[in-house]
Amino acid sequence: MQERQKNRRLYFEELSITSRKYYIPYISKYKKIKKGMNILEIGCGDGGNLLPFTELGCNTTGVDLSAGRIKDAILFFEERQIKGNFIASDIFKLKGLEHKFDLIICHDVIEHIKDKATFLSNLPKYINPEGIIFMSFPAWQMPFGGHQQICKSKIISHFPFIHLLPAPIYKGILKFGGESTGCIEELLSIKETKTSIELFEKLVHEKHITIIDRQLFFINPHYEIKFRLKPRRLYAIIAGIPHLRNFFTTSCFYTLK
């Protein structure tokens, strides 16, 4: 397990740096970030992605299923004397949020969701007529698309493509490596809900959601703060080859409407 997975403050800070340096400039190409904007992040975790938006004067709301993550988000914002609204809930069980938001952020969320079709069909009802959705996720077949970096075993957490093994073999390796039952269940769940570029775009089109822009990254922008690697877009030739591109795409950025 990497240090940032154990140190939530470090993880929060790193996310806020990437959000400030890369997410906001990317989103601003299609929606200028202004003071007073209403912004929702679904699957907000500790709230790191929302911090830079809040600092710009936006009204930020973060929703996450994990009460522990929401507790951390509230604490981290209070420590900085910055106001953010954080709710531990299933977003679709909340009332009064329809057509309210100028921007919805879903960062590294869709790959965890089993019923992606229902999730995507419900998203548009939360944005106002001029609103947009920023969604990002790792392509399933990329070296660490299975999120195996959360493992405690140093070998498994740094082992690329191991998540592509058949489920029984993968589970056996995780058990042999001493991973907890909770960790194994989470990783097998991600394997079950895996998201490829082709699957995502197929579902988006079926739900009549417009792809305004797509950027595929060979080197994820977040790797700059994690590994000191400069972000790099995937070469256009590879990006144009279905299925193969998934093995080289460490992050997919989409602007949707």
Secondary structure as GFF3:
##gff-version 3
##sequence-region A 1 257
A	DSSP	alpha_helix	3	6	.	.	.	ID=ss1
A	DSSP	alpha_helix	8	18	.	.	.	ID=ss2
A	DSSP	pi_helix	19	23	.	.	.	ID=ss3
A	DSSP	alpha_helix	24	28	.	.	.	ID=ss4
A	DSSP	beta_strand	38	42	.	.	.	ID=ss5
A	DSSP	alpha_helix	51	55	.	.	.	ID=ss6
A	DSSP	beta_strand	59	64	.	.	.	ID=ss7
A	DSSP	alpha_helix	67	79	.	.	.	ID=ss8
A	DSSP	beta_strand	85	88	.	.	.	ID=ss9
A	DSSP	three_ten_helix	91	93	.	.	.	ID=ss10
A	DSSP	beta_strand	101	107	.	.	.	ID=ss11
A	DSSP	three_ten_helix	110	112	.	.	.	ID=ss12
A	DSSP	alpha_helix	116	122	.	.	.	ID=ss13
A	DSSP	three_ten_helix	123	126	.	.	.	ID=ss14
A	DSSP	beta_strand	127	137	.	.	.	ID=ss15
A	DSSP	three_ten_helix	148	150	.	.	.	ID=ss16
A	DSSP	alpha_helix	154	157	.	.	.	ID=ss17
A	DSSP	three_ten_helix	162	164	.	.	.	ID=ss18
A	DSSP	alpha_helix	167	176	.	.	.	ID=ss19
A	DSSP	alpha_helix	181	192	.	.	.	ID=ss20
A	DSSP	alpha_helix	197	206	.	.	.	ID=ss21
A	DSSP	beta_strand	211	219	.	.	.	ID=ss22
A	DSSP	alpha_helix	223	227	.	.	.	ID=ss23
A	DSSP	beta_strand	232	233	.	.	.	ID=ss24
A	DSSP	alpha_helix	236	239	.	.	.	ID=ss25
A	DSSP	three_ten_helix	244	248	.	.	.	ID=ss26
A	DSSP	beta_strand	251	256	.	.	.	ID=ss27
###
